[in-house]
Amino acid sequence: MVSILFFIKRRKLLKDGTAPIYIRVTVYKLSSEFATGKSVNPAHWLAMKGRVKGNTLYK
């Protein structure tokens, strides 16, 4: 079984006030987590859906 989860690290805000987006991939109870290289304003992040509000391009 494979699970993919997108999330932001609110405690690791960048200098411009945005939070980096991370991805966690889990395969048979073994997980790996890494940064996507993108960031988003924490106010625009929908945690329940694991995505950004709207369709505007963010950093």
C-alpha positions in Angstrom: 0.0 0.0 0.0 1.3 3.5 -0.9 0.3 6.8 0.8 1.3 10.3 -0.3 0.7 13.3 1.9 1.5 16.9 1.3 1.9 19.2 4.3 3.6 22.5 5.4 6.0 23.0 8.2 4.6 26.1 10.0 7.5 26.1 12.5 10.0 26.5 9.7 8.8 29.8 8.1 11.1 31.3 5.5 12.3 34.9 5.6 9.4 36.0 3.4 6.9 34.6 5.8 5.9 31.6 3.7 6.0 27.9 4.8 7.8 25.2 2.9 5.7 22.4 1.4 6.8 18.9 2.2 5.7 15.5 0.9 5.6 12.3 2.8 5.6 9.0 0.9 4.7 5.8 2.9 5.1 2.3 1.4 4.3 -0.7 3.6 4.8 1.3 6.8 8.2 2.7 5.7 8.0 6.5 5.2 10.2 9.1 3.7 9.8 12.9 3.9 11.3 15.6 1.8 10.8 19.2 0.7 9.2 20.0 -2.7 11.2 23.2 -3.1 7.9 25.3 -3.1 6.5 27.4 -0.4 3.1 28.9 0.4 1.5 31.5 2.7 0.2 29.5 5.7 -3.1 31.3 5.6 -3.8 29.8 2.1 -3.0 26.2 3.1 -5.9 23.7 3.5 -4.6 21.1 5.9 -7.6 18.7 5.6 -7.2 18.6 1.8 -3.4 18.8 1.7 -3.4 21.6 -0.9 -3.5 25.4 -1.4 -6.8 27.4 -1.6 -7.7 28.6 -5.1 -5.7 28.3 -8.3 -3.3 31.2 -8.1 0.4 30.4 -8.7 2.4 30.6 -5.5 6.2 30.4 -4.9 
